[in-house]
Amino acid sequence: MIDTHLLALQLMAAQGALGAFDTLYHHEGTEALPRRGTAGRELAIHATRSSIYCALFLGLSAWAWHGAWAWVLLAVFGIEIVLTLWDFVVEDGSRLLPPTERVTHTVLAINAGAFIALLAMSAVGWAAQPTAMVWQPHGWLSAFLALCGVGVGISGLRDGFAARALFKQQKQAQARDAQAPVHFGTKPQQVLLTGGTGFIGQILVRHLLADGHAVTVWTRDARGAAWGFGGAVRCVQSLDQIPAADAIDVVVNLAGARILGQRWSARRQQQLLQSREGLTQQLVAWIGTRPRKPWLLLSGSAIGYYGVQPQGDATELAEDAPPQNIFMSTLCQRWEQAAHTAVAHGVRVACLRFGFVLGHQGSLPQLLMPVQLGMGGRLGSGRQWLSWVHVHDLIRAIAHVWTVTESATDPVAAQAFNVTAPGALGQEAFTRVAAGVLHRPCWMPTPAAPVKLLLGEQADLLLEGQRVVPAQLLRTGFQFMFPDARSALTDLCRPR
């Protein structure tokens, strides 16, 4: 005869293993829910469900719930079922689940239904017993279930804190948008955006919609992007899907593969060039086929255009500073040159050379992690310049360039704008500011050699720098909300 209670515990163990895979691979990995601005409610539900599963895994690992405890157990099962159904509804309303996650969730739901049904059968018998938590260990199975309970409890805390941070960030953004809305030009426009699902792109879309513009996003996953934007944005996988009769007034080109990560092998360099230069060439070629051309192309670039600056050299690099013959500089030069060809179609072109962008997403959370753990410090010499910009100032800078260009009367010509705050710092000085804002020590140096060994040429992104100044922005009257690192980091790292 099958021991239904033991079978239920074995199914619970399978639930724990599969749930760990779903959390690590999907929620933390491919979907990055703690960094997804729309995932606050989903994470809050996950946190509640995780606390329930923590209690179930620990409580059922080696105990039988007799008497009144059996009714408590049945009530907890009921609550979990309701939360699971609510979780399904919220997930489907906020994002398009990838196939692997949808299959995983289906298996988890079926498995949960099975062990809950079996445990409910045991609970009916337990309810007739005197009220007590009776010790009934099951060897290695009990140990594994207890481990699952600890793991899901930690995951629940992680999701709870992440949900709280996302709600705070959303509230902060709404308050800022209400107090100082960002205006792009003087009238509503039809905007085509590449890179719209990225860190900067998502924020830009929100501001464009708030300012009354119609947005089309060119993306590899049009269905998922449209889902993520709640149907407020037209998403296309091919530029041919935009009818010739639909006039596009402004193109914002922010697409590009992540540059920091894999070593810059010849193959990787080609991928990076294709994702920037190649895609921009496609975009300009498409502009050339339009019966009515956009009047403006705002094309992304980076301060890597200037190459690296010798450490100890405090020269300020404005837009007229020369590039260098190294890969990061060549990449930006070719990216900008591809954008410049749109001038031949009568399009005004502005290349935006972004510095290190500070925001709740992007690379800042990874940069601050050792500081938060109390292990921040000098990287390499620590004297390399770090030219940065707060993401909200970046969005305002895009709006400023748009507005300034709209009113320009000079002949059509490509321009460049450094999008960096005026308060560039050395890496060690920046880290000390971050440590001060976070109330952490700053003491642990990281030598340059292992970084160079691990990353090769791209280690220059971390170990070398440039002191870039926003000369063009300042000359045209732009005012930064966050001109210094302390104000920017205080805004982003305030207690939540």
Summary of the structure (lengths in Angstrom):
residues: 496
radius of gyration: 26.8
end to end distance: 54.4
largest distance: 89.9
contacts: 1598
relative contact order: 0.09
helix: 57%
strand: 12%
